[in-house]
Amino acid sequence: MKTFCTLSAFALIGTCATPKYSARIQSIKDSIKLEDSTLIVNYANTITSEELSIHLYNFSSKDFEGRRVGEIGAKKAAEFLKNYYENEGIGSPFMTNNYYQNIPEDFLTNGIKASENVLAYIKGSEKPEEVIIISAHLDHLGVTDKGQINFGADDDGSGTVAIMEIAQAFNIAKKEGYNPKRSILFLHFTAEEIGRKGSEYYVLNPVFPLKNTVADLNIDMIGRVDAIHKNNKNYIYLIGSDRLSKELHYISDKVNNAFYNIDLDYRYNVEGEKNQYYTRSDHYNFALKDIPVIFYFNGEHNDYHKPTDTPDKIEYQLLEKRTKLIFATAWQIANQTKRLEIDSNNKLLN
């Protein structure tokens, strides 16, 4: 996750206690009907801690040399992802064997070499023009001046392998006749650690029109536990879920209550929160374009941005549960009857 801070352009709308507003919120809640509950559970159960562990030990190994943007380790990491999607039979949005969105050197900073986002895609069966993005960043900090590898197992190996498993689950469902109604774009960004440049490049050069992008579910560090929750590991921070779409917020909440009962912690979603996490990962570039987002995050820990962020410290059962929640949320957004709406267009609010 990127460490610099900028001021959020969005204000969190406070709770309004008026009966009229409360009734509108209740109307949104009542309008959300969970889709295919049995199927959600069945395909979520294809996501396993064992496979997440295998992927993460590979992705955060010394072979990838800390995955610094533009360097050979990051190139190897991108190739690793491309090969995974090819082997799984999950296609490219370019309808070729090219899974890369190339980012030229002159778009990056400080002489960093050209890099690439990695994209995989499952086309929707009924509303293919509407696209849900599930994102994480593949890059990390490379090698220190002392020759130590920054393995980046949690940051953001955990998000990367979560997407791999989510993509596989959707693809298994597709093969068994349950293709998502809307399209899913699995998007691995480069250059997050140098200022979210991979996601910035994507929103300036979108593969699919931004007006057709329904939401971005962004995953950046979901494999560990922070000090606040050392006595309650069953949590995840959600940031941004209600900033643009109350419907997205209540979909997320309803899916969680129905299937996983994770403690959804919103303390970092408060306007003016000192860490400014809302602005610090790739979802923010979508939010700036009025695209609803959720940022999934476990909080910082003692190994954050250090060579000691290694795969042996990941809590794989917890990573599995959190990944299943994101899959189930994406399934609901992809398969519900009507498109997810931003608040300004939601007739139930206006």
C-alpha positions as CSV (number, residue, x, y, z in Angstrom):
1,M,0.0,0.0,0.0
2,K,1.2,3.5,-0.9
3,T,2.4,5.5,2.1
4,F,1.8,9.1,1.1
5,C,-1.4,11.0,2.0
6,T,-3.6,13.4,0.2
7,L,-6.9,14.9,1.3
8,S,-9.9,13.0,0.2
9,A,-12.2,14.7,-2.3
10,F,-15.2,13.1,-0.8
11,A,-17.0,13.8,2.4
12,L,-18.7,11.0,4.3
13,I,-22.3,11.7,4.5
14,G,-23.3,11.6,8.2
15,T,-26.3,9.7,9.5
16,C,-29.5,11.7,9.3
17,A,-32.0,10.9,11.9
18,T,-35.1,12.3,10.2
19,P,-37.9,9.8,9.6
20,K,-38.0,10.5,5.9
21,Y,-34.3,9.8,5.4
22,S,-34.4,6.7,7.6
23,A,-37.3,5.4,5.5
24,R,-35.3,5.9,2.4
25,I,-32.3,4.0,3.8
26,Q,-34.7,1.2,4.8
27,S,-36.0,1.1,1.3
28,I,-32.5,0.6,0.0
29,K,-31.9,-2.2,2.5
30,D,-35.3,-3.8,1.6
31,S,-34.5,-3.6,-2.2
32,I,-31.4,-5.8,-1.9
33,K,-32.3,-9.4,-2.5
34,L,-29.5,-11.9,-2.3
35,E,-28.9,-13.8,-5.5
36,D,-28.2,-17.6,-5.6
37,S,-27.3,-18.1,-2.0
38,T,-26.6,-21.8,-2.4
39,L,-24.4,-21.1,-5.5
40,I,-22.5,-18.4,-3.6
41,V,-21.6,-20.9,-0.8
42,N,-20.7,-23.7,-3.2
43,Y,-18.3,-21.7,-5.3
44,A,-16.9,-19.7,-2.5
45,N,-15.9,-23.0,-1.0
46,T,-13.5,-23.6,-3.9
47,I,-11.4,-20.8,-2.4
48,T,-9.1,-22.6,0.1
49,S,-6.3,-21.6,2.5
50,E,-4.2,-24.3,0.9
51,E,-4.3,-22.8,-2.6
52,L,-3.9,-19.3,-1.2
53,S,-0.8,-20.4,0.6
54,I,0.7,-22.2,-2.5
55,H,0.2,-19.1,-4.6
56,L,1.5,-16.7,-2.0
57,Y,4.7,-18.6,-1.3
58,N,5.4,-18.5,-5.0
59,F,4.4,-14.8,-5.5
60,S,6.4,-13.5,-2.6
61,S,9.4,-15.7,-3.1
62,K,13.0,-14.5,-3.6
63,D,12.6,-15.2,-7.4
64,F,10.5,-12.1,-7.8
65,E,13.1,-9.9,-6.0
66,G,10.5,-7.7,-4.2
67,R,8.6,-6.9,-7.4
68,R,9.9,-3.4,-7.8
69,V,8.1,-1.5,-10.6
70,G,9.8,-1.8,-14.0
71,E,12.5,-4.3,-12.7
72,I,12.9,-7.9,-13.6
73,G,11.2,-9.2,-10.5
74,A,8.0,-7.3,-11.3
75,K,8.2,-8.6,-14.9
76,K,8.4,-12.1,-13.6
77,A,5.5,-11.5,-11.3
78,A,3.4,-10.2,-14.2
79,E,4.3,-13.3,-16.2
80,F,3.4,-15.5,-13.3
81,L,-0.1,-14.0,-13.3
82,K,-0.4,-14.2,-17.0
83,N,0.5,-17.9,-17.0
84,Y,-1.9,-18.6,-14.2
85,Y,-4.9,-17.2,-16.1
86,E,-3.9,-18.9,-19.3
87,N,-3.6,-22.2,-17.4
88,E,-7.0,-21.7,-15.8
89,G,-8.6,-20.9,-19.1
90,I,-9.6,-17.4,-18.0
91,G,-9.3,-15.1,-21.0
92,S,-7.9,-11.6,-21.6
93,P,-10.2,-8.6,-22.2
94,F,-8.2,-8.0,-25.3
95,M,-9.5,-11.3,-26.7
96,T,-5.9,-12.4,-27.5
97,N,-3.2,-14.0,-25.5
98,N,-2.1,-10.6,-24.4
99,Y,-2.9,-10.0,-20.7
100,Y,-0.9,-6.8,-20.3
101,Q,-1.8,-3.2,-20.4
102,N,1.6,-1.6,-21.1
103,I,2.5,1.6,-19.3
104,P,5.2,3.6,-20.9
105,E,8.2,4.9,-19.1
106,D,7.3,8.5,-19.6
107,F,4.1,8.0,-17.6
108,L,6.0,6.8,-14.6
109,T,8.4,8.9,-12.4
110,N,12.1,9.2,-11.5
111,G,13.4,7.2,-14.5
112,I,11.4,4.1,-13.6
113,K,11.2,1.7,-16.5
114,A,8.0,0.8,-18.4
115,S,5.7,-1.5,-16.6
116,E,2.4,-3.3,-17.1
117,N,-1.0,-4.0,-15.5
118,V,-2.2,-7.5,-15.8
119,L,-5.8,-8.1,-16.8
120,A,-8.0,-11.1,-17.0
121,Y,-11.7,-11.2,-17.8
122,I,-14.9,-13.2,-17.7
123,K,-17.6,-11.9,-20.0
124,G,-21.1,-11.4,-18.6
125,S,-23.9,-13.5,-20.0
126,E,-26.8,-11.0,-19.8
127,K,-25.3,-7.5,-19.4
128,P,-21.7,-7.9,-20.6
129,E,-21.2,-4.2,-21.1
130,E,-21.5,-3.6,-17.3
131,V,-18.2,-4.4,-15.6
132,I,-17.2,-5.1,-12.0
133,I,-13.5,-4.7,-11.3
134,I,-11.7,-6.7,-8.6
135,S,-8.3,-5.2,-8.1
136,A,-5.0,-5.4,-6.2
137,H,-1.5,-4.3,-6.9
138,L,1.2,-6.7,-7.9
139,D,4.3,-4.4,-7.3
140,H,6.2,-3.9,-4.0
141,L,9.4,-2.2,-2.9
142,G,12.2,-4.4,-4.4
143,V,15.5,-4.9,-2.7
144,T,16.9,-2.6,0.0
145,D,20.3,-0.9,-0.2
146,K,21.6,-3.6,2.1
147,G,20.5,-6.3,-0.3
148,Q,17.4,-7.5,1.6
149,I,14.4,-8.5,-0.4
150,N,11.1,-6.8,0.5
151,F,8.9,-9.9,0.0
152,G,5.6,-8.1,0.3
153,A,3.6,-11.2,1.3
154,D,0.8,-9.1,2.8
155,D,1.5,-5.9,0.8
156,D,0.1,-6.9,-1.6
157,G,0.7,-10.5,-2.2
158,S,-2.4,-11.3,-0.1
159,G,-4.6,-9.2,-2.4
160,T,-3.0,-10.7,-5.5
161,V,-3.6,-14.3,-4.5
162,A,-7.1,-13.5,-3.3
163,I,-8.0,-12.3,-6.8
164,M,-6.4,-15.4,-8.3
165,E,-8.7,-17.6,-6.2
166,I,-11.8,-15.4,-6.8
167,A,-11.2,-15.6,-10.6
168,Q,-10.9,-19.4,-10.4
169,A,-14.2,-19.6,-8.4
170,F,-16.0,-17.5,-11.0
171,N,-14.5,-19.5,-13.8
172,I,-15.5,-22.9,-12.2
173,A,-19.1,-21.5,-11.9
174,K,-19.0,-20.4,-15.6
175,K,-17.9,-23.9,-16.7
176,E,-20.8,-25.4,-14.7
177,G,-23.3,-23.2,-16.4
178,Y,-23.5,-20.3,-13.9
179,N,-21.8,-17.5,-15.8
180,P,-22.0,-14.1,-14.1
181,K,-24.7,-11.8,-15.6
182,R,-22.3,-8.9,-15.7
183,S,-18.6,-9.0,-16.7
184,I,-15.8,-9.3,-14.2
185,L,-12.4,-7.7,-14.8
186,F,-9.6,-9.1,-12.6
187,L,-7.1,-6.2,-12.6
188,H,-3.6,-6.4,-11.1
189,F,-2.1,-3.0,-11.0
190,T,1.6,-2.1,-11.2
191,A,3.2,1.0,-9.7
192,E,0.9,1.4,-6.7
193,E,3.9,1.9,-4.4
194,I,5.1,4.9,-6.4
195,G,1.8,6.8,-6.3
196,R,-1.0,4.6,-7.7
197,K,0.3,5.1,-11.2
198,G,-1.0,1.8,-12.6
199,S,-4.6,2.5,-11.6
200,E,-4.2,6.1,-12.7
201,Y,-3.1,4.9,-16.2
202,Y,-6.0,2.5,-16.4
203,V,-8.7,5.2,-15.6
204,L,-7.1,7.4,-18.2
205,N,-7.0,4.6,-20.7
206,P,-9.8,2.2,-19.7
207,V,-10.2,-1.1,-21.5
208,F,-14.0,-0.7,-20.9
209,P,-15.7,2.7,-20.7
210,L,-15.7,4.1,-17.2
211,K,-19.4,4.8,-17.4
212,N,-19.9,1.0,-17.7
213,T,-17.8,0.3,-14.7
214,V,-20.2,-0.7,-11.9
215,A,-17.8,-0.8,-9.0
216,D,-14.2,-1.5,-7.9
217,L,-13.5,-3.9,-5.1
218,N,-9.9,-3.2,-4.2
219,I,-7.8,-5.5,-2.0
220,D,-4.7,-4.3,-0.4
221,M,-3.4,-6.2,2.6
222,I,-5.9,-8.8,3.9
223,G,-3.6,-11.6,5.3
224,R,-2.6,-10.3,8.7
225,V,-3.9,-8.9,11.9
226,D,-3.1,-5.4,13.4
227,A,-2.5,-4.6,17.0
228,I,-6.0,-3.2,17.5
229,H,-7.5,-6.6,16.7
230,K,-4.9,-9.0,18.3
231,N,-7.7,-10.4,20.5
232,N,-10.3,-10.5,17.8
233,K,-9.0,-11.7,14.5
234,N,-12.4,-12.0,12.8
235,Y,-12.4,-8.5,11.3
236,I,-11.6,-6.6,8.2
237,Y,-11.5,-2.8,7.6
238,L,-13.9,-1.6,4.9
239,I,-13.1,1.9,3.5
240,G,-15.2,3.9,1.0
241,S,-18.2,1.5,0.9
242,D,-20.7,4.3,1.5
243,R,-18.9,7.3,0.0
244,L,-20.6,7.1,-3.3
245,S,-23.2,4.4,-3.1
246,K,-25.2,3.5,0.1
247,E,-26.5,0.6,-1.9
248,L,-23.0,-0.8,-2.2
249,H,-22.5,-0.4,1.5
250,Y,-25.7,-2.3,2.4
251,I,-25.1,-5.0,-0.2
252,S,-21.7,-5.6,1.5
253,D,-23.3,-5.7,4.9
254,K,-26.1,-8.0,3.9
255,V,-23.8,-10.5,2.2
256,N,-21.5,-10.5,5.2
257,N,-24.4,-11.1,7.6
258,A,-25.8,-13.9,5.5
259,F,-22.6,-15.8,5.0
260,Y,-19.5,-14.9,7.0
261,N,-20.2,-12.7,10.0
262,I,-16.9,-10.9,9.9
263,D,-16.6,-7.8,12.0
264,L,-16.7,-5.0,9.5
265,D,-14.6,-2.2,11.0
266,Y,-15.3,1.2,9.5
267,R,-13.1,3.3,11.8
268,Y,-10.8,4.3,8.9
269,N,-13.8,5.3,6.7
270,V,-14.4,8.5,8.8
271,E,-13.9,11.8,7.0
272,G,-10.7,13.4,8.3
273,E,-9.2,10.1,9.6
274,K,-5.6,10.9,10.2
275,N,-4.1,8.1,8.1
276,Q,-6.1,9.0,5.0
277,Y,-6.3,5.4,4.0
278,Y,-9.2,6.2,1.6
279,T,-6.8,8.0,-0.7
280,R,-3.8,5.6,-0.4
281,S,-4.6,2.6,-2.6
282,D,-5.8,2.0,-6.2
283,H,-9.5,2.3,-5.6
284,Y,-9.1,6.0,-5.1
285,N,-8.5,6.6,-8.8
286,F,-11.9,5.0,-9.5
287,A,-13.6,7.0,-6.7
288,L,-12.3,10.2,-8.3
289,K,-14.4,9.1,-11.4
290,D,-17.5,8.6,-9.3
291,I,-17.2,4.8,-9.5
292,P,-18.3,3.2,-6.2
293,V,-15.5,1.4,-4.4
294,I,-14.7,-0.8,-1.4
295,F,-11.2,-1.0,-0.1
296,Y,-10.5,-4.2,1.9
297,F,-7.6,-3.8,4.4
298,N,-6.3,-5.5,7.5
299,G,-4.4,-2.5,8.9
300,E,-0.7,-1.9,9.3
301,H,1.5,-4.2,11.3
302,N,5.1,-4.3,12.5
303,D,6.3,-5.9,9.2
304,Y,4.6,-3.3,7.0
305,H,7.1,-2.1,4.3
306,K,9.9,-4.2,5.7
307,P,11.7,-7.3,4.4
308,T,10.1,-9.2,7.3
309,D,6.7,-9.1,5.5
310,T,7.0,-12.8,4.6
311,P,4.5,-15.6,3.7
312,D,5.0,-17.6,6.9
313,K,3.3,-14.8,8.8
314,I,0.1,-14.8,6.9
315,E,-3.0,-16.1,8.6
316,Y,-4.3,-18.3,5.8
317,Q,-7.6,-19.4,7.3
318,L,-8.4,-15.7,7.9
319,L,-7.2,-14.8,4.4
320,E,-9.6,-17.5,3.0
321,K,-12.6,-16.2,4.9
322,R,-11.9,-12.6,3.9
323,T,-11.5,-13.7,0.2
324,K,-14.8,-15.5,0.3
325,L,-16.5,-12.4,1.5
326,I,-15.1,-10.4,-1.4
327,F,-16.1,-13.2,-3.8
328,A,-19.7,-13.3,-2.4
329,T,-20.0,-9.5,-2.6
330,A,-18.8,-9.5,-6.2
331,W,-21.2,-12.3,-7.1
332,Q,-24.1,-10.3,-5.7
333,I,-23.2,-7.1,-7.6
334,A,-22.6,-9.1,-10.8
335,N,-25.9,-11.1,-10.7
336,Q,-28.5,-8.9,-9.1
337,T,-31.3,-7.8,-11.3
338,K,-30.5,-4.1,-11.5
339,R,-27.2,-2.3,-11.8
340,L,-25.7,-0.9,-8.6
341,E,-26.4,2.8,-8.4
342,I,-24.5,5.8,-7.0
343,D,-26.5,7.9,-4.5
344,S,-27.1,10.8,-6.9
345,N,-28.9,8.4,-9.3
346,N,-30.7,6.3,-6.7
347,K,-34.4,7.1,-6.8
348,L,-34.8,5.5,-3.4
349,L,-32.7,8.3,-1.9
350,N,-33.9,11.3,-4.0
